[in-house]
Amino acid sequence: MPDILHRVGIKSAPKKVFEALSTIDGLSHWWIVDTKGNAKQGGIIHFGFADMRVVELKPNKLVKWKCVRGPKEWVGTDLTFQLKAKKDQTFVLFTHANWKKPVEFMYHCSTKWAIFLLSLKDWLEREEGRPSPYDVKIHVGD
Amino acid sequence: MPDILHRVGIKSAPKKVFEALSTIDGLSHWWIVDTKGNAKQGGIIHFGFADMRVVELKPNKLVKWKCVRGPKEWVGTDLTFQLKAKKDQTFVLFTHANWKKPVEFMYHCSTKWAIFLLSLKDWLEREEGRPSPYDVKIHVGD
C-alpha cells in the first residue's frame, strides 16, 4: 500500500520548524487557521475537520500524530514530520501512512499535503503561510 | 512499497490536457523547457536528465511512460497520467510507481511532482506554466 511522502527544505532552524509543528499557534499559521486543543504529547489537537492525537514529540527532531476523528479514510492513519538539519536549512520529511486503500481521495490529499508543506516553508521563511481556508486550491470546488 | 500519487482538477477540456501531456510542445510548457524526441506511442521523449518511453496513449484518457534512462532510482519506474472529465474540469490522476525503495529522493520527487502538476494546471488555465528551470524551488539548492 502506498503512503504519502513529501520533503521540503526550509531556511530556518530546527527549533523554529519544530515550534510550527508542535504548537497550536504554529499550526494555525500554515495548516488550519482554526486549530485548537492540546499539542503536547498525549494531547488531542482539533483541526475542525479532523482530530489528531499527539503520539510522539522529540524536540527539534520529530512530531507524530494519529488521526482519531475525521474523514473515514483518515481515521487510524499516522502522520509523521521528521526534521533533519543540514547546513543552512532544515529538511522536513513527511509521511501520511497506513491508508487502507489508494482511493482517489488519497491522490487528492497527497497533492494537498505538498501545498501545505510549502505553506509551512513560506510561513517560516517569509511569514506568508496560507493555512486553510486561504490555501492554494487544486481543483474547482476545492 | 509506496507509489507517488497526486490529483489536480484543471478547468480545461480533456483534449487540451491530453495535448499538454502527449506532445513535445505541450510538455515543454509545464515540465521541462528543453523537451525533445518522439512523444508518439513507442517513442522516446528526452527530458534532459531522463528519457521516457511512451508505453501507452489513449486519446483524451491516458498517458503511460516508462523511465528508460535517468537517475538510477527512476530507471524502470512507471509514470501514468489518467484523465477524468467531470462537469467543468478535467481531473488528472498521476502515479509514479514501482520505485525499489522509499529513499529520501522519492520524498523529494513526490513534492516536486505536485509542483509540476500545478504548473500543468496553471499552464492550461492561465498560460502561466513554470517548467524547469523556472519551477518553484522546494529547498535551498533545488
Chai-1 contact restraints between the chains, C-beta under 6 A:
chainA,res_idxA,chainB,res_idxB,connection_type,confidence,min_distance_angstrom,max_distance_angstrom,comment,restraint_id
A,P2,B,P2,contact,1.0,0.0,6.0,A-B,restraint_1
A,P2,B,D3,contact,1.0,0.0,6.0,A-B,restraint_2
A,P2,B,L5,contact,1.0,0.0,6.0,A-B,restraint_3
A,D3,B,P2,contact,1.0,0.0,6.0,A-B,restraint_4
A,L5,B,P2,contact,1.0,0.0,6.0,A-B,restraint_5
A,L5,B,Y107,contact,1.0,0.0,6.0,A-B,restraint_6
A,L5,B,S110,contact,1.0,0.0,6.0,A-B,restraint_7
A,H6,B,Y107,contact,1.0,0.0,6.0,A-B,restraint_8
A,H6,B,S110,contact,1.0,0.0,6.0,A-B,restraint_9
A,H6,B,T111,contact,1.0,0.0,6.0,A-B,restraint_10
A,R7,B,Y107,contact,1.0,0.0,6.0,A-B,restraint_11
A,R7,B,H108,contact,1.0,0.0,6.0,A-B,restraint_12
A,R7,B,T111,contact,1.0,0.0,6.0,A-B,restraint_13
A,V8,B,I138,contact,1.0,0.0,6.0,A-B,restraint_14
A,G9,B,H139,contact,1.0,0.0,6.0,A-B,restraint_15
A,G9,B,V140,contact,1.0,0.0,6.0,A-B,restraint_16
A,K11,B,V140,contact,1.0,0.0,6.0,A-B,restraint_17
A,D88,B,V140,contact,1.0,0.0,6.0,A-B,restraint_18
A,Q89,B,V140,contact,1.0,0.0,6.0,A-B,restraint_19
A,L93,B,Y107,contact,1.0,0.0,6.0,A-B,restraint_20
A,Y107,B,L5,contact,1.0,0.0,6.0,A-B,restraint_21
A,Y107,B,H6,contact,1.0,0.0,6.0,A-B,restraint_22
A,Y107,B,R7,contact,1.0,0.0,6.0,A-B,restraint_23
A,Y107,B,L93,contact,1.0,0.0,6.0,A-B,restraint_24
A,H108,B,R7,contact,1.0,0.0,6.0,A-B,restraint_25
A,S110,B,L5,contact,1.0,0.0,6.0,A-B,restraint_26
A,S110,B,H6,contact,1.0,0.0,6.0,A-B,restraint_27
A,T111,B,H6,contact,1.0,0.0,6.0,A-B,restraint_28
A,T111,B,R7,contact,1.0,0.0,6.0,A-B,restraint_29
A,T111,B,A114,contact,1.0,0.0,6.0,A-B,restraint_30
A,A114,B,T111,contact,1.0,0.0,6.0,A-B,restraint_31
A,A114,B,A114,contact,1.0,0.0,6.0,A-B,restraint_32
A,I138,B,V8,contact,1.0,0.0,6.0,A-B,restraint_33
A,H139,B,G9,contact,1.0,0.0,6.0,A-B,restraint_34
A,V140,B,G9,contact,1.0,0.0,6.0,A-B,restraint_35
A,V140,B,K11,contact,1.0,0.0,6.0,A-B,restraint_36
A,V140,B,D88,contact,1.0,0.0,6.0,A-B,restraint_37
A,V140,B,Q89,contact,1.0,0.0,6.0,A-B,restraint_38
